[in-house]
Amino acid sequence: MSSSERRERIKSALAEAVLGQLSVRSIAKKWGIKSSTLHYNQTHNVSPTKSNQYLTHTEEEIVIKDCLTASKRGFPFNRKYVENAIMAVIREKECPKITQTNRSRRMPLQDLTNTQLL
């Protein structure tokens, strides 16, 4: 069973569980999923269609390029550096006007590869 099929089954089972006509165990058996999975999704308000991915593929590429550029310039990056790079991309996604005006005062990330160190 593919992950999209599984999500659809969980979604349908949750919709049926909201009606309250059958027990969680019987609904889980009917839809072919574990009752613990259905119970967890029901009690924690988990949306089976919601992804845990925060960045798009393009945004991930920006973070990777930024980290590699910093490494080439002699700044070893650690977990905190990567987290800050990710948060910068997320902030730019949420508030593009604010970050664009702030970025105009600094060099863009793409131009860092062409700069020379003193």
Backbone as XML, in Angstrom:
<?xml version="1.0"?>
<chain id="A" units="angstrom">
  <residue number="1" name="MET">
    <atom name="N" x="0.839" y="-1.163" z="0.000"/>
    <atom name="CA" x="0.000" y="0.000" z="0.000"/>
    <atom name="C" x="0.900" y="1.246" z="0.000"/>
  </residue>
  <residue number="2" name="SER">
    <atom name="N" x="0.613" y="2.175" z="-0.905"/>
    <atom name="CA" x="1.430" y="3.389" z="-0.994"/>
    <atom name="C" x="1.066" y="4.346" z="0.137"/>
  </residue>
  <residue number="3" name="SER">
    <atom name="N" x="1.929" y="5.326" z="0.346"/>
    <atom name="CA" x="1.694" y="6.275" z="1.444"/>
    <atom name="C" x="0.461" y="7.133" z="1.184"/>
  </residue>
  <residue number="4" name="SER">
    <atom name="N" x="0.191" y="7.445" z="-0.085"/>
    <atom name="CA" x="-1.008" y="8.240" z="-0.385"/>
    <atom name="C" x="-2.275" y="7.425" z="-0.129"/>
  </residue>
  <residue number="5" name="GLU">
    <atom name="N" x="-2.229" y="6.128" z="-0.448"/>
    <atom name="CA" x="-3.375" y="5.257" z="-0.144"/>
    <atom name="C" x="-3.590" y="5.171" z="1.358"/>
  </residue>
  <residue number="6" name="ARG">
    <atom name="N" x="-2.494" y="5.031" z="2.088"/>
    <atom name="CA" x="-2.572" y="4.918" z="3.548"/>
    <atom name="C" x="-3.156" y="6.192" z="4.150"/>
  </residue>
  <residue number="7" name="ARG">
    <atom name="N" x="-2.713" y="7.346" z="3.648"/>
    <atom name="CA" x="-3.253" y="8.616" z="4.144"/>
    <atom name="C" x="-4.740" y="8.737" z="3.859"/>
  </residue>
  <residue number="8" name="GLU">
    <atom name="N" x="-5.142" y="8.280" z="2.674"/>
    <atom name="CA" x="-6.565" y="8.334" z="2.323"/>
    <atom name="C" x="-7.387" y="7.419" z="3.229"/>
  </residue>
  <residue number="9" name="ARG">
    <atom name="N" x="-6.854" y="6.250" z="3.542"/>
    <atom name="CA" x="-7.554" y="5.338" z="4.447"/>
    <atom name="C" x="-7.688" y="5.946" z="5.838"/>
  </residue>
  <residue number="10" name="ILE">
    <atom name="N" x="-6.617" y="6.547" z="6.328"/>
    <atom name="CA" x="-6.660" y="7.176" z="7.652"/>
    <atom name="C" x="-7.646" y="8.338" z="7.644"/>
  </residue>
  <residue number="11" name="LYS">
    <atom name="N" x="-7.628" y="9.122" z="6.581"/>
    <atom name="CA" x="-8.542" y="10.255" z="6.467"/>
    <atom name="C" x="-9.999" y="9.788" z="6.471"/>
  </residue>
  <residue number="12" name="SER">
    <atom name="N" x="-10.284" y="8.742" z="5.726"/>
    <atom name="CA" x="-11.645" y="8.208" z="5.672"/>
    <atom name="C" x="-12.052" y="7.625" z="7.019"/>
  </residue>
  <residue number="13" name="ALA">
    <atom name="N" x="-11.119" y="6.930" z="7.670"/>
    <atom name="CA" x="-11.413" y="6.341" z="8.975"/>
    <atom name="C" x="-11.656" y="7.428" z="10.017"/>
  </residue>
  <residue number="14" name="LEU">
    <atom name="N" x="-10.890" y="8.505" z="9.963"/>
    <atom name="CA" x="-11.097" y="9.612" z="10.901"/>
    <atom name="C" x="-12.453" y="10.267" z="10.680"/>
  </residue>
  <residue number="15" name="ALA">
    <atom name="N" x="-12.838" y="10.418" z="9.423"/>
    <atom name="CA" x="-14.145" y="10.995" z="9.117"/>
    <atom name="C" x="-15.263" y="10.116" z="9.676"/>
  </residue>
  <residue number="16" name="GLU">
    <atom name="N" x="-15.096" y="8.823" z="9.588"/>
    <atom name="CA" x="-16.090" y="7.894" z="10.115"/>
    <atom name="C" x="-16.082" y="7.891" z="11.646"/>
  </residue>
  <residue number="17" name="ALA">
    <atom name="N" x="-14.904" y="8.053" z="12.235"/>
    <atom name="CA" x="-14.798" y="8.062" z="13.700"/>
    <atom name="C" x="-15.463" y="9.298" z="14.296"/>
  </residue>
  <residue number="18" name="VAL">
    <atom name="N" x="-15.466" y="10.405" z="13.548"/>
    <atom name="CA" x="-16.104" y="11.631" z="14.029"/>
    <atom name="C" x="-17.598" y="11.414" z="14.227"/>
  </residue>
  <residue number="19" name="LEU">
    <atom name="N" x="-18.193" y="10.581" z="13.394"/>
    <atom name="CA" x="-19.625" y="10.302" z="13.520"/>
    <atom name="C" x="-19.947" y="9.600" z="14.836"/>
  </residue>
  <residue number="20" name="GLY">
    <atom name="N" x="-19.003" y="8.811" z="15.337"/>
    <atom name="CA" x="-19.170" y="8.160" z="16.627"/>
    <atom name="C" x="-20.109" y="6.973" z="16.639"/>
  </residue>
  <residue number="21" name="GLN">
    <atom name="N" x="-20.447" y="6.437" z="15.494"/>
    <atom name="CA" x="-21.372" y="5.308" z="15.441"/>
    <atom name="C" x="-20.667" y="3.983" z="15.744"/>
  </residue>
  <residue number="22" name="LEU">
    <atom name="N" x="-19.388" y="3.883" z="15.429"/>
    <atom name="CA" x="-18.628" y="2.659" z="15.662"/>
    <atom name="C" x="-17.441" y="2.958" z="16.575"/>
  </residue>
  <residue number="23" name="SER">
    <atom name="N" x="-16.896" y="1.913" z="17.169"/>
    <atom name="CA" x="-15.714" y="2.083" z="18.012"/>
    <atom name="C" x="-14.478" y="2.288" z="17.138"/>
  </residue>
  <residue number="24" name="VAL">
    <atom name="N" x="-13.439" y="2.834" z="17.744"/>
    <atom name="CA" x="-12.179" y="3.074" z="17.032"/>
    <atom name="C" x="-11.616" y="1.756" z="16.521"/>
  </residue>
  <residue number="25" name="ARG">
    <atom name="N" x="-11.706" y="0.732" z="17.334"/>
    <atom name="CA" x="-11.175" y="-0.584" z="16.953"/>
    <atom name="C" x="-11.899" y="-1.153" z="15.729"/>
  </residue>
  <residue number="26" name="SER">
    <atom name="N" x="-13.222" y="-1.046" z="15.715"/>
    <atom name="CA" x="-13.975" y="-1.600" z="14.575"/>
    <atom name="C" x="-13.748" y="-0.783" z="13.307"/>
  </residue>
  <residue number="27" name="ILE">
    <atom name="N" x="-13.612" y="0.534" z="13.451"/>
    <atom name="CA" x="-13.335" y="1.378" z="12.278"/>
    <atom name="C" x="-11.946" y="1.066" z="11.721"/>
  </residue>
  <residue number="28" name="ALA">
    <atom name="N" x="-10.979" y="0.905" z="12.622"/>
    <atom name="CA" x="-9.618" y="0.585" z="12.186"/>
    <atom name="C" x="-9.580" y="-0.752" z="11.458"/>
  </residue>
  <residue number="29" name="LYS">
    <atom name="N" x="-10.302" y="-1.722" z="11.986"/>
    <atom name="CA" x="-10.347" y="-3.041" z="11.338"/>
    <atom name="C" x="-11.003" y="-2.935" z="9.964"/>
  </residue>
  <residue number="30" name="LYS">
    <atom name="N" x="-12.068" y="-2.154" z="9.878"/>
    <atom name="CA" x="-12.793" y="-1.973" z="8.619"/>
    <atom name="C" x="-11.897" y="-1.353" z="7.540"/>
  </residue>
  <residue number="31" name="TRP">
    <atom name="N" x="-11.069" y="-0.371" z="7.923"/>
    <atom name="CA" x="-10.225" y="0.335" z="6.967"/>
    <atom name="C" x="-8.838" y="-0.268" z="6.829"/>
  </residue>
  <residue number="32" name="GLY">
    <atom name="N" x="-8.534" y="-1.286" z="7.598"/>
    <atom name="CA" x="-7.256" y="-1.986" z="7.464"/>
    <atom name="C" x="-6.064" y="-1.213" z="7.999"/>
  </residue>
  <residue number="33" name="ILE">
    <atom name="N" x="-6.275" y="-0.466" z="9.068"/>
    <atom name="CA" x="-5.180" y="0.253" z="9.709"/>
    <atom name="C" x="-5.140" y="-0.122" z="11.183"/>
  </residue>
  <residue number="34" name="LYS">
    <atom name="N" x="-4.040" y="0.186" z="11.845"/>
    <atom name="CA" x="-3.920" y="-0.141" z="13.261"/>
    <atom name="C" x="-4.830" y="0.769" z="14.080"/>
  </residue>
  <residue number="35" name="SER">
    <atom name="N" x="-5.434" y="0.204" z="15.107"/>
    <atom name="CA" x="-6.309" y="1.020" z="15.950"/>
    <atom name="C" x="-5.509" y="2.067" z="16.714"/>
  </residue>
  <residue number="36" name="SER">
    <atom name="N" x="-4.254" y="1.749" z="17.059"/>
    <atom name="CA" x="-3.420" y="2.732" z="17.760"/>
    <atom name="C" x="-3.128" y="3.937" z="16.863"/>
  </residue>
  <residue number="37" name="THR">
    <atom name="N" x="-2.935" y="3.694" z="15.574"/>
    <atom name="CA" x="-2.704" y="4.785" z="14.624"/>
    <atom name="C" x="-3.932" y="5.684" z="14.531"/>
  </residue>
  <residue number="38" name="LEU">
    <atom name="N" x="-5.085" y="5.064" z="14.427"/>
    <atom name="CA" x="-6.328" y="5.821" z="14.336"/>
    <atom name="C" x="-6.582" y="6.596" z="15.628"/>
  </residue>
  <residue number="39" name="HIS">
    <atom name="N" x="-6.358" y="5.940" z="16.750"/>
    <atom name="CA" x="-6.566" y="6.608" z="18.040"/>
    <atom name="C" x="-5.619" y="7.796" z="18.195"/>
  </residue>
  <residue number="40" name="TYR">
    <atom name="N" x="-4.354" y="7.619" z="17.840"/>
    <atom name="CA" x="-3.376" y="8.708" z="17.939"/>
    <atom name="C" x="-3.788" y="9.878" z="17.052"/>
  </residue>
  <residue number="41" name="ASN">
    <atom name="N" x="-4.145" y="9.595" z="15.809"/>
    <atom name="CA" x="-4.534" y="10.655" z="14.886"/>
    <atom name="C" x="-5.789" y="11.375" z="15.360"/>
  </residue>
  <residue number="42" name="GLN">
    <atom name="N" x="-6.673" y="10.650" z="15.988"/>
    <atom name="CA" x="-7.912" y="11.235" z="16.469"/>
    <atom name="C" x="-7.674" y="12.111" z="17.702"/>
  </residue>
  <residue number="43" name="THR">
    <atom name="N" x="-6.872" y="11.650" z="18.651"/>
    <atom name="CA" x="-6.667" y="12.407" z="19.891"/>
    <atom name="C" x="-5.689" y="13.555" z="19.738"/>
  </residue>
  <residue number="44" name="HIS">
    <atom name="N" x="-4.766" y="13.469" z="18.805"/>
    <atom name="CA" x="-3.770" y="14.529" z="18.629"/>
    <atom name="C" x="-4.098" y="15.464" z="17.472"/>
  </residue>
  <residue number="45" name="ASN">
    <atom name="N" x="-5.276" y="15.332" z="16.907"/>
    <atom name="CA" x="-5.720" y="16.181" z="15.795"/>
    <atom name="C" x="-4.689" y="16.229" z="14.669"/>
  </residue>
  <residue number="46" name="VAL">
    <atom name="N" x="-4.162" y="15.085" z="14.314"/>
    <atom name="CA" x="-3.178" y="14.996" z="13.249"/>
    <atom name="C" x="-3.908" y="14.964" z="11.922"/>
  </residue>
  <residue number="47" name="SER">
    <atom name="N" x="-3.477" y="15.814" z="11.020"/>
    <atom name="CA" x="-4.039" y="15.803" z="9.681"/>
    <atom name="C" x="-3.198" y="14.866" z="8.821"/>
  </residue>
  <residue number="48" name="PRO">
    <atom name="N" x="-3.792" y="13.814" z="8.274"/>
    <atom name="CA" x="-2.993" y="12.878" z="7.486"/>
    <atom name="C" x="-2.462" y="13.465" z="6.194"/>
  </residue>
  <residue number="49" name="THR">
    <atom name="N" x="-3.020" y="14.575" z="5.744"/>
    <atom name="CA" x="-2.541" y="15.188" z="4.510"/>
    <atom name="C" x="-1.480" y="16.232" z="4.772"/>
  </residue>
  <residue number="50" name="LYS">
    <atom name="N" x="-1.332" y="16.665" z="6.018"/>
    <atom name="CA" x="-0.353" y="17.694" z="6.337"/>
    <atom name="C" x="1.050" y="17.097" z="6.337"/>
  </residue>
  <residue number="51" name="SER">
    <atom name="N" x="1.946" y="17.762" z="5.675"/>
    <atom name="CA" x="3.320" y="17.296" z="5.595"/>
    <atom name="C" x="4.152" y="17.971" z="6.680"/>
  </residue>
  <residue number="52" name="ASN">
    <atom name="N" x="5.183" y="17.306" z="7.125"/>
    <atom name="CA" x="6.096" y="17.895" z="8.094"/>
    <atom name="C" x="7.236" y="18.634" z="7.418"/>
  </residue>
  <residue number="53" name="GLN">
    <atom name="N" x="7.172" y="18.785" z="6.126"/>
    <atom name="CA" x="8.233" y="19.452" z="5.388"/>
    <atom name="C" x="7.982" y="20.952" z="5.406"/>
  </residue>
  <residue number="54" name="TYR">
    <atom name="N" x="8.970" y="21.713" z="5.884"/>
    <atom name="CA" x="8.842" y="23.153" z="5.990"/>
    <atom name="C" x="9.383" y="23.882" z="4.773"/>
  </residue>
  <residue number="55" name="LEU">
    <atom name="N" x="10.376" y="23.308" z="4.125"/>
    <atom name="CA" x="11.018" y="23.968" z="2.997"/>
    <atom name="C" x="10.716" y="23.240" z="1.698"/>
  </residue>
  <residue number="56" name="THR">
    <atom name="N" x="10.615" y="24.006" z="0.636"/>
    <atom name="CA" x="10.491" y="23.397" z="-0.683"/>
    <atom name="C" x="11.873" y="22.917" z="-1.124"/>
  </residue>
  <residue number="57" name="HIS">
    <atom name="N" x="11.906" y="22.198" z="-2.228"/>
    <atom name="CA" x="13.180" y="21.696" z="-2.737"/>
    <atom name="C" x="14.119" y="22.856" z="-3.074"/>
  </residue>
  <residue number="58" name="THR">
    <atom name="N" x="13.584" y="23.908" z="-3.674"/>
    <atom name="CA" x="14.393" y="25.072" z="-4.029"/>
    <atom name="C" x="14.958" y="25.750" z="-2.789"/>
  </residue>
  <residue number="59" name="GLU">
    <atom name="N" x="14.138" y="25.873" z="-1.743"/>
    <atom name="CA" x="14.607" y="26.489" z="-0.504"/>
    <atom name="C" x="15.686" y="25.640" z="0.166"/>
  </residue>
  <residue number="60" name="GLU">
    <atom name="N" x="15.541" y="24.315" z="0.081"/>
    <atom name="CA" x="16.581" y="23.430" z="0.612"/>
    <atom name="C" x="17.893" y="23.642" z="-0.128"/>
  </residue>
  <residue number="61" name="GLU">
    <atom name="N" x="17.809" y="23.809" z="-1.444"/>
    <atom name="CA" x="19.004" y="24.055" z="-2.246"/>
    <atom name="C" x="19.686" y="25.361" z="-1.828"/>
  </residue>
  <residue number="62" name="ILE">
    <atom name="N" x="18.895" y="26.393" z="-1.502"/>
    <atom name="CA" x="19.458" y="27.667" z="-1.059"/>
    <atom name="C" x="20.226" y="27.478" z="0.244"/>
  </residue>
  <residue number="63" name="VAL">
    <atom name="N" x="19.641" y="26.730" z="1.188"/>
    <atom name="CA" x="20.303" y="26.487" z="2.472"/>
    <atom name="C" x="21.592" y="25.702" z="2.262"/>
  </residue>
  <residue number="64" name="ILE">
    <atom name="N" x="21.549" y="24.688" z="1.410"/>
    <atom name="CA" x="22.732" y="23.874" z="1.142"/>
    <atom name="C" x="23.843" y="24.722" z="0.525"/>
  </residue>
  <residue number="65" name="LYS">
    <atom name="N" x="23.488" y="25.555" z="-0.462"/>
    <atom name="CA" x="24.488" y="26.417" z="-1.102"/>
    <atom name="C" x="25.088" y="27.397" z="-0.107"/>
  </residue>
  <residue number="66" name="ASP">
    <atom name="N" x="24.244" y="27.934" z="0.779"/>
    <atom name="CA" x="24.736" y="28.865" z="1.794"/>
    <atom name="C" x="25.726" y="28.173" z="2.728"/>
  </residue>
  <residue number="67" name="CYS">
    <atom name="N" x="25.403" y="26.960" z="3.151"/>
    <atom name="CA" x="26.304" y="26.215" z="4.050"/>
    <atom name="C" x="27.607" y="25.858" z="3.357"/>
  </residue>
  <residue number="68" name="LEU">
    <atom name="N" x="27.529" y="25.428" z="2.113"/>
    <atom name="CA" x="28.746" y="25.078" z="1.375"/>
    <atom name="C" x="29.613" y="26.300" z="1.112"/>
  </residue>
  <residue number="69" name="THR">
    <atom name="N" x="28.977" y="27.434" z="0.829"/>
    <atom name="CA" x="29.718" y="28.673" z="0.615"/>
    <atom name="C" x="30.453" y="29.082" z="1.877"/>
  </residue>
  <residue number="70" name="ALA">
    <atom name="N" x="29.769" y="28.988" z="3.012"/>
    <atom name="CA" x="30.401" y="29.331" z="4.288"/>
    <atom name="C" x="31.578" y="28.399" z="4.562"/>
  </residue>
  <residue number="71" name="SER">
    <atom name="N" x="31.427" y="27.139" z="4.237"/>
    <atom name="CA" x="32.494" y="26.168" z="4.453"/>
    <atom name="C" x="33.699" y="26.474" z="3.561"/>
  </residue>
  <residue number="72" name="LYS">
    <atom name="N" x="33.451" y="26.838" z="2.307"/>
    <atom name="CA" x="34.538" y="27.172" z="1.390"/>
    <atom name="C" x="35.282" y="28.423" z="1.830"/>
  </residue>
  <residue number="73" name="ARG">
    <atom name="N" x="34.565" y="29.320" z="2.504"/>
    <atom name="CA" x="35.182" y="30.558" z="2.976"/>
    <atom name="C" x="35.900" y="30.366" z="4.298"/>
  </residue>
  <residue number="74" name="GLY">
    <atom name="N" x="35.889" y="29.166" z="4.832"/>
    <atom name="CA" x="36.632" y="28.891" z="6.049"/>
    <atom name="C" x="35.824" y="28.944" z="7.326"/>
  </residue>
  <residue number="75" name="PHE">
    <atom name="N" x="34.510" y="29.036" z="7.198"/>
    <atom name="CA" x="33.650" y="29.058" z="8.371"/>
    <atom name="C" x="32.969" y="27.701" z="8.497"/>
  </residue>
  <residue number="76" name="PRO">
    <atom name="N" x="33.500" y="26.832" z="9.340"/>
    <atom name="CA" x="32.857" y="25.523" z="9.471"/>
    <atom name="C" x="31.461" y="25.689" z="10.051"/>
  </residue>
  <residue number="77" name="PHE">
    <atom name="N" x="30.512" y="25.041" z="9.434"/>
    <atom name="CA" x="29.141" y="25.201" z="9.914"/>
    <atom name="C" x="28.770" y="24.026" z="10.813"/>
  </residue>
  <residue number="78" name="ASN">
    <atom name="N" x="27.972" y="24.350" z="11.816"/>
    <atom name="CA" x="27.477" y="23.346" z="12.744"/>
    <atom name="C" x="25.953" y="23.344" z="12.694"/>
  </residue>
  <residue number="79" name="ARG">
    <atom name="N" x="25.360" y="22.627" z="13.595"/>
    <atom name="CA" x="23.898" y="22.510" z="13.598"/>
    <atom name="C" x="23.228" y="23.875" z="13.760"/>
  </residue>
  <residue number="80" name="LYS">
    <atom name="N" x="23.759" y="24.715" z="14.629"/>
    <atom name="CA" x="23.182" y="26.037" z="14.865"/>
    <atom name="C" x="23.234" y="26.888" z="13.600"/>
  </residue>
  <residue number="81" name="TYR">
    <atom name="N" x="24.333" y="26.789" z="12.850"/>
    <atom name="CA" x="24.452" y="27.545" z="11.604"/>
    <atom name="C" x="23.375" y="27.113" z="10.612"/>
  </residue>
  <residue number="82" name="VAL">
    <atom name="N" x="23.174" y="25.807" z="10.495"/>
    <atom name="CA" x="22.164" y="25.282" z="9.572"/>
    <atom name="C" x="20.770" y="25.716" z="10.013"/>
  </residue>
  <residue number="83" name="GLU">
    <atom name="N" x="20.498" y="25.649" z="11.330"/>
    <atom name="CA" x="19.194" y="26.089" z="11.837"/>
    <atom name="C" x="18.947" y="27.563" z="11.521"/>
  </residue>
  <residue number="84" name="ASN">
    <atom name="N" x="19.973" y="28.394" z="11.704"/>
    <atom name="CA" x="19.826" y="29.821" z="11.401"/>
    <atom name="C" x="19.595" y="30.057" z="9.911"/>
  </residue>
  <residue number="85" name="ALA">
    <atom name="N" x="20.261" y="29.293" z="9.068"/>
    <atom name="CA" x="20.061" y="29.422" z="7.619"/>
    <atom name="C" x="18.635" y="29.022" z="7.240"/>
  </residue>
  <residue number="86" name="ILE">
    <atom name="N" x="18.133" y="27.962" z="7.858"/>
    <atom name="CA" x="16.758" y="27.525" z="7.590"/>
    <atom name="C" x="15.766" y="28.581" z="8.060"/>
  </residue>
  <residue number="87" name="MET">
    <atom name="N" x="15.988" y="29.119" z="9.258"/>
    <atom name="CA" x="15.077" y="30.133" z="9.780"/>
    <atom name="C" x="15.096" y="31.395" z="8.924"/>
  </residue>
  <residue number="88" name="ALA">
    <atom name="N" x="16.238" y="31.734" z="8.353"/>
    <atom name="CA" x="16.314" y="32.895" z="7.465"/>
    <atom name="C" x="15.450" y="32.687" z="6.228"/>
  </residue>
  <residue number="89" name="VAL">
    <atom name="N" x="15.476" y="31.479" z="5.689"/>
    <atom name="CA" x="14.656" y="31.175" z="4.515"/>
    <atom name="C" x="13.177" y="31.199" z="4.889"/>
  </residue>
  <residue number="90" name="ILE">
    <atom name="N" x="12.832" y="30.648" z="6.049"/>
    <atom name="CA" x="11.432" y="30.640" z="6.487"/>
    <atom name="C" x="10.942" y="32.064" z="6.742"/>
  </residue>
  <residue number="91" name="ARG">
    <atom name="N" x="11.771" y="32.900" z="7.378"/>
    <atom name="CA" x="11.381" y="34.298" z="7.622"/>
    <atom name="C" x="11.169" y="35.028" z="6.313"/>
  </residue>
  <residue number="92" name="GLU">
    <atom name="N" x="12.021" y="34.749" z="5.342"/>
    <atom name="CA" x="11.871" y="35.402" z="4.043"/>
    <atom name="C" x="10.580" y="34.963" z="3.362"/>
  </residue>
  <residue number="93" name="LYS">
    <atom name="N" x="10.203" y="33.707" z="3.564"/>
    <atom name="CA" x="8.965" y="33.208" z="2.981"/>
    <atom name="C" x="7.752" y="33.864" z="3.641"/>
  </residue>
  <residue number="94" name="GLU">
    <atom name="N" x="7.809" y="34.043" z="4.969"/>
    <atom name="CA" x="6.683" y="34.603" z="5.711"/>
    <atom name="C" x="6.573" y="36.109" z="5.547"/>
  </residue>
  <residue number="95" name="CYS">
    <atom name="N" x="7.688" y="36.827" z="5.513"/>
    <atom name="CA" x="7.693" y="38.295" z="5.442"/>
    <atom name="C" x="8.644" y="38.751" z="4.351"/>
  </residue>
  <residue number="96" name="PRO">
    <atom name="N" x="8.294" y="38.563" z="3.087"/>
    <atom name="CA" x="9.255" y="38.889" z="2.016"/>
    <atom name="C" x="9.607" y="40.373" z="1.942"/>
  </residue>
  <residue number="97" name="LYS">
    <atom name="N" x="8.684" y="41.286" z="2.272"/>
    <atom name="CA" x="8.986" y="42.720" z="2.162"/>
    <atom name="C" x="10.041" y="43.136" z="3.168"/>
  </residue>
  <residue number="98" name="ILE">
    <atom name="N" x="9.923" y="42.660" z="4.391"/>
    <atom name="CA" x="10.872" y="43.044" z="5.439"/>
    <atom name="C" x="12.257" y="42.513" z="5.118"/>
  </residue>
  <residue number="99" name="THR">
    <atom name="N" x="12.349" y="41.246" z="4.741"/>
    <atom name="CA" x="13.667" y="40.668" z="4.501"/>
    <atom name="C" x="14.301" y="41.213" z="3.229"/>
  </residue>
  <residue number="100" name="GLN">
    <atom name="N" x="13.512" y="41.559" z="2.235"/>
    <atom name="CA" x="14.087" y="42.108" z="1.014"/>
    <atom name="C" x="14.699" y="43.482" z="1.273"/>
  </residue>
  <residue number="101" name="THR">
    <atom name="N" x="14.060" y="44.318" z="2.106"/>
    <atom name="CA" x="14.642" y="45.625" z="2.398"/>
    <atom name="C" x="15.897" y="45.467" z="3.237"/>
  </residue>
  <residue number="102" name="ASN">
    <atom name="N" x="15.922" y="44.508" z="4.150"/>
    <atom name="CA" x="17.118" y="44.267" z="4.947"/>
    <atom name="C" x="18.235" y="43.671" z="4.102"/>
  </residue>
  <residue number="103" name="ARG">
    <atom name="N" x="17.882" y="42.807" z="3.169"/>
    <atom name="CA" x="18.891" y="42.139" z="2.352"/>
    <atom name="C" x="19.563" y="43.125" z="1.398"/>
  </residue>
  <residue number="104" name="SER">
    <atom name="N" x="18.847" y="44.190" z="1.004"/>
    <atom name="CA" x="19.444" y="45.136" z="0.066"/>
    <atom name="C" x="20.671" y="45.819" z="0.674"/>
  </residue>
  <residue number="105" name="ARG">
    <atom name="N" x="20.790" y="45.855" z="1.989"/>
    <atom name="CA" x="21.950" y="46.454" z="2.641"/>
    <atom name="C" x="23.125" y="45.490" z="2.697"/>
  </residue>
  <residue number="106" name="ARG">
    <atom name="N" x="22.882" y="44.203" z="2.474"/>
    <atom name="CA" x="23.961" y="43.214" z="2.530"/>
    <atom name="C" x="24.153" y="42.619" z="1.139"/>
  </residue>
  <residue number="107" name="MET">
    <atom name="N" x="25.178" y="41.799" z="1.011"/>
    <atom name="CA" x="25.387" y="41.091" z="-0.240"/>
    <atom name="C" x="24.408" y="39.916" z="-0.308"/>
  </residue>
  <residue number="108" name="PRO">
    <atom name="N" x="23.816" y="39.667" z="-1.458"/>
    <atom name="CA" x="22.963" y="38.488" z="-1.586"/>
    <atom name="C" x="23.793" y="37.215" z="-1.439"/>
  </residue>
  <residue number="109" name="LEU">
    <atom name="N" x="23.135" y="36.126" z="-1.092"/>
    <atom name="CA" x="23.831" y="34.856" z="-0.878"/>
    <atom name="C" x="24.563" y="34.378" z="-2.131"/>
  </residue>
  <residue number="110" name="GLN">
    <atom name="N" x="23.991" y="34.626" z="-3.302"/>
    <atom name="CA" x="24.589" y="34.133" z="-4.529"/>
    <atom name="C" x="25.912" y="34.822" z="-4.835"/>
  </residue>
  <residue number="111" name="ASP">
    <atom name="N" x="26.076" y="36.088" z="-4.422"/>
    <atom name="CA" x="27.295" y="36.834" z="-4.736"/>
    <atom name="C" x="28.455" y="36.491" z="-3.804"/>
  </residue>
  <residue number="112" name="LEU">
    <atom name="N" x="28.212" y="35.741" z="-2.750"/>
    <atom name="CA" x="29.277" y="35.412" z="-1.804"/>
    <atom name="C" x="30.363" y="34.537" z="-2.428"/>
  </residue>
  <residue number="113" name="THR">
    <atom name="N" x="30.004" y="33.756" z="-3.440"/>
    <atom name="CA" x="31.000" y="32.878" z="-4.046"/>
    <atom name="C" x="32.029" y="33.650" z="-4.857"/>
  </residue>
  <residue number="114" name="ASN">
    <atom name="N" x="31.672" y="34.851" z="-5.328"/>
    <atom name="CA" x="32.572" y="35.638" z="-6.166"/>
    <atom name="C" x="33.429" y="36.615" z="-5.368"/>
  </residue>
  <residue number="115" name="THR">
    <atom name="N" x="33.182" y="36.738" z="-4.060"/>
    <atom name="CA" x="33.943" y="37.698" z="-3.267"/>
    <atom name="C" x="35.299" y="37.130" z="-2.899"/>
  </residue>
  <residue number="116" name="GLN">
    <atom name="N" x="36.246" y="38.018" z="-2.702"/>
    <atom name="CA" x="37.585" y="37.610" z="-2.319"/>
    <atom name="C" x="37.795" y="37.956" z="-0.849"/>
  </residue>
  <residue number="117" name="LEU">
    <atom name="N" x="38.461" y="37.069" z="-0.167"/>
    <atom name="CA" x="38.761" y="37.314" z="1.233"/>
    <atom name="C" x="40.017" y="38.158" z="1.341"/>
  </residue>
  <residue number="118" name="LEU">
    <atom name="N" x="40.064" y="39.003" z="2.347"/>
    <atom name="CA" x="41.244" y="39.844" z="2.566"/>
    <atom name="C" x="42.345" y="39.071" z="3.225"/>
  </residue>
</chain>
